[in-house]
Amino acid sequence: MQEFLLIFRRENTGPQTVLSPEQLQAMMKPWQDWIGSIAAQNKLVTAGNRLAHEGNVIRPNNVITNGPYVETKEAVGGYTIIKAASLEEATELSKGCPILAVGGNVEVRTIIPM
């Protein structure tokens, strides 16, 4: 089995909106179900985390810019690590990701051990 990084992206909508507990629960339920289905197959390595909108990017010559992807419309919203026999299997597992239902996308990348 290989490990794969799933990177969740969607349109950068600016500052995060504060959700009510009910809205947060409704949003999280599909994610919990999807991650749970991967875990039930013993293919979950790291459940991952959401990422805040703010951050810094360090470029050559110690140039620091605000925000991770200021120049693009898309922003990385989170990640998880799974294990699968192949890139094709990891891609298939990614097809159930809830971010796809809201116009986002999942990038699937093979992790190469150092």
N, C-alpha and C positions, 0 to 999 in steps of 0.2 A: 504494500500500500504506500502511496505517496501522499504528501500533504499539499493542500491547495488553499490559497488565500482568496476569499471572496470579498471583494470591495464593493460596497453599496454606494451608488451615486444617484443624485437627482438634481433637478434644477436648483440653483442657488437662489433661495428666496429671501436672503438677508437675515436679520436678527430672528432668533427663535421665538415662536409664539408661546406664551404661557398657556398650557392646557389645564382644564379642570381634571380632577382625579378620574371622573367618569370618561372623559375624552382620552386621557392617557391610557386607561385600562382597555378601552375599545381599540386603540391603536396598537397596543402591545399584544393583545390576544392572538392575532394571526402570526406575529413574529414568534411568540412562545410555542404555538402549535407547530410552525415550520421547523424551528430549531429542535423542538422535542421529537419530531419525526426523524430528523437526522441522527439525533442522539440515540433513539430507539434502534437504529440500524448499526449502532456502535461506530459511527463515522464522524462524530463531533470531537474535535481536538480542543478548540477554544470557542466558547460561545461568543466571544468578541464584545465589543462595546460600541455605543454611539459616540460620535465625535462632536465637540463643540464647533460652532462656526468660526470663532476667533482663533487666531494662532499667528505664527510667524514663519517665514521661509528664509533660510540662510542660503545665500548664493556665493559664488566665488568672490574673493577679495573682501569677505565679511560684510557683504551688502545684505541688510535685513529689510524685508518688506512685511507689512501687516497683512494678515489673512493668508490662508494657505493657497487659494486659487483666485486671487483678485481679478486676473485677466480672463477668466472663463465663466461661462454661464453655469456649468456643472460644479457641484461640490461633493467631496467624499463625505458621506454621512456616518459611516461605520464599517465594520469588518467582522469576519469570523474566519476560523480555520477549520477545515474539514479534512478527512482522509478518504481517498477513493483509489480505485485500481488504475484509473486513467483520467486524462483531461476530459474525455467524453463523458465518463460517469460523473465527474464533478460538475460538469456543465448541466447534465440531466438533473442532478440534485438541486441545482440553482434555479431551475425553472419554476419551482414552487415559492420563490422568495416574494414576500408581500410587497416589496418596493416596486415590483413590476406592475402591480395594480394601480399605482399612483404615478405612473409615468417615469419611474426611475429605471436604473439598469444595474446589473451585477457584472463585474469584471472578475473572471476566474483566472488565477495565475498559479502555476506550479511553484512550490517552494523548493529551492535547491539548497540542501544542507551544506553548510560551510565546513 
